[in-house]
Amino acid sequence: MKTIGMLTGISYVSGIDYYRGINERIAKLLPDGAIMPKNSEMVIVSVDCDEYVRLLTAKDDVGVQEYLFRGVAKLHATGIDFLIIASNTAHICYSLVRQRLPDLPVLHIADCTAAAARGKGPVGLLGTEPTMRDGSWLKERLGLHGIEVRVPVSEEDRQRCYKIICDELSFDVFTDESRAFFVDLARKLHNDYGATGGVILGCTEIELLVRQADVPDVPLYRSAELHIDAAARVQAGTVPLEDFRPPSKQD
């Protein structure tokens, strides 16, 4: 079994979801052990979500990348076989990781999402304010798979998404009012803004709030769930990590 290195704390709620989800899948993918089902061999580093969000809010892209990289470096020092980052927005550090640790395989969340959304048409993206406003670390990666991305056009909507994520979802608080807000945004993207291929739930906490049954008329791509599933399959050896990379892309 390969050893996964997981960077989390951004937020801890999504980290719990990743840890549980990968272990549940590994128990099904691998034969039972001598006494009980197998668990995932995993090294976890958790960073401080407050410091991370402070840097993001200040638009200090260099600072947030350096902060996240310190966590990745700790994982790399343990000899992990591949890295997962349990957050869409935290993939902002991906290019720095590739630059400084070129031999460390990284299973990119956008690659896992693209495997499900490729060929379906333009897709919407709901996530944190930095991911929707810029999000080049996701949008450009999705573009390498031929996927065009649409985001909410209203600054007010983007800021409300971020407030709900930071104040509620990151602390395991899920309300009907916030669910209705995200469902309405998903429908707007799909029906009014050209996201005919569906909508990516591009924040790992959003998909804990919104289920496909909440918006059956809009295809949803649950990025964390897709990432978790891919990580377990790569760890179990049922699919190579390279299969998720964009065409002609080696890193």
C-alpha positions as CSV (number, residue, x, y, z in Angstrom):
1,M,0.0,0.0,0.0
2,K,1.3,3.5,-0.9
3,T,1.5,6.1,1.9
4,I,-0.6,9.2,1.4
5,G,0.5,12.6,2.8
6,M,-2.5,14.8,3.5
7,L,-2.4,18.5,4.1
8,T,-5.4,19.7,6.0
9,G,-6.7,22.1,8.7
10,I,-8.2,24.2,5.9
11,S,-10.7,23.5,7.4
12,Y,-10.5,20.6,9.9
13,V,-14.1,19.7,8.9
14,S,-13.0,18.7,5.4
15,G,-9.9,16.9,6.8
16,I,-12.2,14.7,8.8
17,D,-14.3,14.0,5.7
18,Y,-11.2,13.0,3.8
19,Y,-9.8,10.8,6.5
20,R,-13.1,9.0,6.9
21,G,-13.8,8.7,3.2
22,I,-10.4,7.4,2.2
23,N,-10.4,4.8,5.0
24,E,-13.9,3.6,4.2
25,R,-12.8,3.1,0.5
26,I,-9.6,1.4,1.3
27,A,-11.4,-1.1,3.5
28,K,-13.5,-2.0,0.4
29,L,-10.7,-1.9,-2.2
30,L,-8.2,-4.1,-0.4
31,P,-8.6,-7.6,0.8
32,D,-9.2,-7.9,4.6
33,G,-6.2,-8.2,6.8
34,A,-5.4,-11.0,9.2
35,I,-8.0,-9.8,11.7
36,M,-9.9,-6.8,10.3
37,P,-10.3,-4.6,7.2
38,K,-7.4,-2.6,6.1
39,N,-6.9,1.1,7.1
40,S,-5.2,3.8,4.9
41,E,-1.5,4.3,5.7
42,M,-1.5,8.1,5.9
43,V,0.6,10.9,7.3
44,I,-1.4,14.1,8.2
45,V,-0.2,17.7,8.7
46,S,-2.8,20.2,9.9
47,V,-2.2,23.9,9.5
48,D,-4.0,26.8,11.3
49,C,-7.0,27.8,9.3
50,D,-7.1,31.3,10.8
51,E,-3.6,32.1,9.6
52,Y,-4.4,30.7,6.2
53,V,-7.6,32.7,5.8
54,R,-5.8,35.8,7.1
55,L,-3.3,35.6,4.3
56,L,-6.0,34.8,1.7
57,T,-8.1,37.8,2.8
58,A,-5.1,40.1,2.6
59,K,-4.6,38.8,-0.9
60,D,-1.0,37.8,0.1
61,D,-0.7,35.0,-2.4
62,V,3.1,34.6,-1.8
63,G,2.5,34.4,2.0
64,V,-0.2,31.8,1.8
65,Q,1.8,29.7,-0.6
66,E,4.8,29.8,1.7
67,Y,2.7,29.0,4.7
68,L,1.1,26.0,3.1
69,F,4.4,24.8,1.7
70,R,5.8,24.5,5.2
71,G,3.2,21.9,5.9
72,V,3.9,20.1,2.7
73,A,7.6,20.0,3.5
74,K,6.9,18.3,6.8
75,L,4.9,15.6,4.9
76,H,7.6,15.2,2.3
77,A,10.2,14.7,5.1
78,T,8.3,11.6,6.3
79,G,8.8,9.8,2.9
80,I,5.2,9.8,1.7
81,D,4.5,8.3,-1.7
82,F,2.1,11.0,-2.9
83,L,0.4,14.2,-1.7
84,I,-3.2,15.3,-1.4
85,I,-4.3,18.7,-0.4
86,A,-7.7,18.5,1.3
87,S,-9.0,21.8,-0.1
88,N,-9.6,23.4,-3.5
89,T,-8.4,26.9,-2.5
90,A,-5.2,25.5,-0.9
91,H,-4.1,24.2,-4.2
92,I,-2.9,27.8,-4.6
93,C,0.5,26.3,-3.4
94,Y,0.6,23.6,-6.1
95,S,3.0,25.5,-8.4
96,L,5.4,26.2,-5.5
97,V,5.3,22.5,-4.5
98,R,6.1,21.4,-8.0
99,Q,9.0,23.9,-8.2
100,R,10.6,23.0,-4.9
101,L,9.7,19.3,-4.7
102,P,9.6,18.2,-8.4
103,D,9.8,14.5,-7.5
104,L,6.8,14.5,-5.1
105,P,3.7,13.1,-6.9
106,V,0.6,15.3,-6.3
107,L,-2.9,14.1,-6.9
108,H,-4.5,17.4,-8.0
109,I,-8.2,17.9,-7.0
110,A,-8.9,19.6,-10.4
111,D,-7.6,16.6,-12.3
112,C,-10.0,14.4,-10.3
113,T,-12.9,16.7,-10.9
114,A,-12.0,16.9,-14.6
115,A,-12.2,13.2,-15.0
116,A,-15.9,13.4,-14.2
117,A,-16.7,16.7,-15.9
118,R,-14.7,16.4,-19.1
119,G,-16.8,16.6,-22.3
120,K,-20.0,17.8,-20.6
121,G,-19.7,21.5,-21.7
122,P,-18.9,24.7,-19.6
123,V,-19.2,24.1,-15.9
124,G,-20.0,26.5,-13.0
125,L,-17.7,26.8,-10.0
126,L,-18.8,27.6,-6.4
127,G,-16.1,28.0,-3.8
128,T,-14.3,30.5,-1.6
129,E,-14.1,34.1,-2.8
130,P,-10.4,33.8,-3.8
131,T,-11.1,30.6,-5.8
132,M,-14.0,32.3,-7.7
133,R,-12.3,35.7,-8.1
134,D,-9.0,34.3,-9.2
135,G,-8.7,30.6,-8.8
136,S,-6.1,30.3,-11.5
137,W,-4.7,27.3,-9.7
138,L,-8.0,25.5,-10.4
139,K,-9.4,27.2,-13.6
140,E,-6.1,26.8,-15.5
141,R,-5.7,23.2,-14.5
142,L,-9.3,22.5,-15.5
143,G,-8.6,24.3,-18.8
144,L,-5.8,21.8,-19.5
145,H,-8.5,19.2,-19.6
146,G,-10.6,21.3,-22.0
147,I,-13.0,22.5,-19.4
148,E,-14.4,26.1,-19.5
149,V,-15.4,27.5,-16.1
150,R,-18.1,30.1,-15.1
151,V,-18.4,31.7,-11.7
152,P,-21.1,33.9,-10.0
153,V,-20.9,37.4,-11.5
154,S,-22.1,39.2,-8.4
155,E,-19.4,40.3,-5.9
156,E,-22.0,40.2,-3.2
157,D,-22.8,36.6,-4.0
158,R,-19.1,35.7,-3.9
159,Q,-18.6,37.4,-0.6
160,R,-21.6,35.7,1.0
161,C,-20.3,32.3,-0.2
162,Y,-17.0,33.1,1.6
163,K,-18.7,34.3,4.8
164,I,-20.9,31.1,5.0
165,I,-17.8,28.9,4.4
166,C,-15.7,30.7,7.0
167,D,-18.3,31.4,9.7
168,E,-20.5,28.3,9.4
169,L,-19.3,25.4,7.2
170,S,-15.7,25.4,8.6
171,F,-17.2,24.8,12.0
172,D,-19.6,22.1,11.1
173,V,-22.6,24.4,11.1
174,F,-25.1,23.7,8.3
175,T,-28.3,25.7,7.9
176,D,-31.3,25.4,5.6
177,E,-30.9,29.1,4.7
178,S,-27.3,28.7,3.5
179,R,-28.2,25.5,1.6
180,A,-31.0,27.4,-0.2
181,F,-28.5,30.2,-1.1
182,F,-26.0,27.8,-2.7
183,V,-28.8,25.8,-4.5
184,D,-30.1,29.1,-5.9
185,L,-26.6,30.0,-7.1
186,A,-26.1,26.6,-8.7
187,R,-29.3,27.1,-10.6
188,K,-28.3,30.6,-11.7
189,L,-25.0,29.3,-13.1
190,H,-26.6,26.5,-14.9
191,N,-29.7,28.3,-16.3
192,D,-28.5,31.9,-16.7
193,Y,-24.7,32.0,-17.0
194,G,-24.0,29.1,-19.4
195,A,-22.8,26.4,-17.1
196,T,-24.7,23.8,-19.2
197,G,-22.4,21.0,-18.1
198,G,-23.2,21.4,-14.4
199,V,-21.6,23.0,-11.4
200,I,-18.5,22.1,-9.5
201,L,-18.8,22.3,-5.7
202,G,-15.3,23.7,-5.5
203,C,-15.0,24.0,-1.7
204,T,-14.8,20.8,0.2
205,E,-17.2,22.1,2.9
206,I,-19.9,23.1,0.4
207,E,-20.5,19.6,-0.6
208,L,-21.2,18.6,3.0
209,L,-24.0,21.2,2.9
210,V,-25.5,20.6,-0.6
211,R,-26.4,17.2,-2.0
212,Q,-27.5,16.3,-5.5
213,A,-31.0,15.6,-4.2
214,D,-31.2,19.3,-3.2
215,V,-30.8,20.4,-6.8
216,P,-31.8,17.4,-9.0
217,D,-32.1,19.6,-12.1
218,V,-28.4,20.6,-12.1
219,P,-25.5,18.1,-12.4
220,L,-23.1,18.6,-9.5
221,Y,-19.5,17.6,-9.4
222,R,-18.5,17.0,-5.8
223,S,-14.8,17.8,-6.0
224,A,-13.8,16.5,-2.6
225,E,-15.7,13.3,-3.0
226,L,-14.0,12.8,-6.4
227,H,-10.6,13.6,-4.9
228,I,-11.2,11.2,-2.0
229,D,-12.2,8.4,-4.3
230,A,-9.2,8.9,-6.6
231,A,-6.8,9.0,-3.6
232,A,-8.1,5.7,-2.3
233,R,-7.8,4.1,-5.7
234,V,-4.3,5.4,-6.3
235,Q,-3.3,4.2,-2.8
236,A,-4.7,0.8,-3.3
237,G,-3.0,0.5,-6.7
238,T,-6.1,0.1,-8.8
239,V,-5.3,3.1,-10.9
240,P,-2.1,5.0,-11.5
241,L,-1.9,8.7,-10.4
242,E,-0.7,9.6,-13.9
243,D,-4.1,8.6,-15.3
244,F,-5.6,11.8,-13.8
245,R,-3.1,14.2,-15.2
246,P,-4.1,16.4,-18.1
247,P,-3.1,15.2,-21.6
248,S,0.6,15.7,-22.2
249,K,1.1,17.0,-18.7
250,Q,3.7,15.3,-16.6
251,D,3.4,17.3,-13.4
